[in-house]
Amino acid sequence: MLNQILATKKKEIAELVQPKPLEVKHYSLYEALNKCRRHIGLIAEVKKASPSKGIIKEDFNPLQIALGYERAGADAISVLTDQTYFQGSVDYLSQIKQHVQIPVMRKDFIISFAQIDETKNIGADALLLIVGTLPIEELKELYDYSYSLGLECLVEVHSEEDLHILLACFTPAILGINNRNLKTFKTDLAQTKEMIPLISRDTLVVSESGIATAADIDFVALAGAKAILIGETFMRASSPEQGIYELLGGELDVTKT
């Protein structure tokens, strides 16, 4: 599946036309998660569909979802922009970015400098880079280029092998541990617990995928994750906003709002 997605992405890049730069205020993903408003940082995801689950949310209004996330105290918002496999859009991100006052991250399969330029132009504050989509030296070049444009990166690994490859080259400021096995698509939160001891304490670790209950959050928090990324659980809730309250409670640290 990953190889198929990347092949499609290369065709899209060849036809990419840069959008007009969006003039918006920017926010730091790292700072938002580091000064989170609950006991753990929260990146809430705007996600309509996925290759493994199909349509996740039929009644899909990306802006209303994002505004609900912000009201419920999410520290940042992730927006799926891949159209072919996740039914996302860069337009969703630009629309959301103009209406929220928290960081917005582009979640896509970023493998080129042109995509990073596009990410900057659509107004994003940060983007996702996935270890394994490119040779690690090329991923590092994309990482450095992103930061040169003022974009932060969440660098994601799916296995301990990915982690060793990454850390042998560079240590990102924000590192995502995806609990989903890309070969089987099964999730196991033990991935977070097993990999965190291998990571510098100075790195902000985000646990991703398979987090559906308060017990799951407690598990990854105890393991050392500083933040979590949740999409599907909120998308399947009665409302994404209510999903946050049900999973993390309604109490916020008002000193950090």
Secondary structure, DSSP 8 states (H G I E B T S, - for coil): -HHHHHHHHHHHHHT-------------HHHHHHT-SSSSEEEEEE-SEETTTEES-SS--HHHHHHHHHHTT-SEEEEE--STTT---HHHHHHHHTT-SS-EEEES---SHHHHHHHHHTT-SEEEEETTSS-HHHHHHHHHHHHHTT-EEEEEESSHHHHHHHHHH---SEEEEE-B-TTT--B-THHHHHHGGGS-TTSEEEEESS--SHHHHHHHHHHT-SEEEE-HHHHTSSSHHHHHHHHH-S---GGG-
